[in-house]
Amino acid sequence: MQLVSAGPPLRYVLVTATGYEWRARLGDVRPATVEERAEYDAALERRLRGLRDLGRRLTGSRRA
């Protein structure tokens, strides 16, 4: 969850590991469970690894 406006009123967006975001009211959200956080972290790492691989392929470099 990211704060996007200090308001008033406060405005937040929820962000998925793929970058999709949507508005949320603070009263409608809760802390992520350990399992949800682990799933998010794993999905984000897969996405970043894919982007790094794409960068290497596009540049012909071994490091991107």
N, C-alpha and C positions, 0 to 999 in steps of 0.2 A: 504494500500500500504506500502511495506517495501523496504527500500534501502538495496540492497545486495552487491553493489560494489561502492566504492567512485570514481572509474574510474581513468583516463578517459577511456571510457565514463561512466557516471553515469548509474547504472542498478537498476531497480526496479522490484518487483514482486507484483502482486495483489493476495490477499489471501481471500478465501471465509470462511464463518463460519464453514464449514466442513473441512477446512484445505487444500483444493485444491488451488494450486497456478499456476500462469502463468506469463511470462515476459510481461512487458509493457514499452513503452517509455513515458517519462514524458509528451511529447506533445500530447499523446493519451489518457490521463486521465483527470478527473475533480473531484472536491470535491463531495462527496456523498451528496445527498439531505437529509433533515431531515427524510423523509419517508424511504429512503434506509438505513440510519444509524440505525433507529429503527428496521427495518426488520433484519439487520445483528445482532444487539445486542440481539434480541429475539431468533434468530436461534442459536447464540452462547450459550446463556443461556440454551436452550433446549439440546444442545449437551453436555454441561458440566454437566447438571443435569443427563442426561442419563449415562455419564461416572461415576459419583458419585454413582448412583444406581447400576451399574454393579460392581463397586468396593466393595460395601457393600454386594452384593449377592455372589461374589467370595470369600470374606474373612469371610462371616458369621457375619460380624460386623454391628452394627447399625450406626457407623460413619466410613466414608472412606475418 
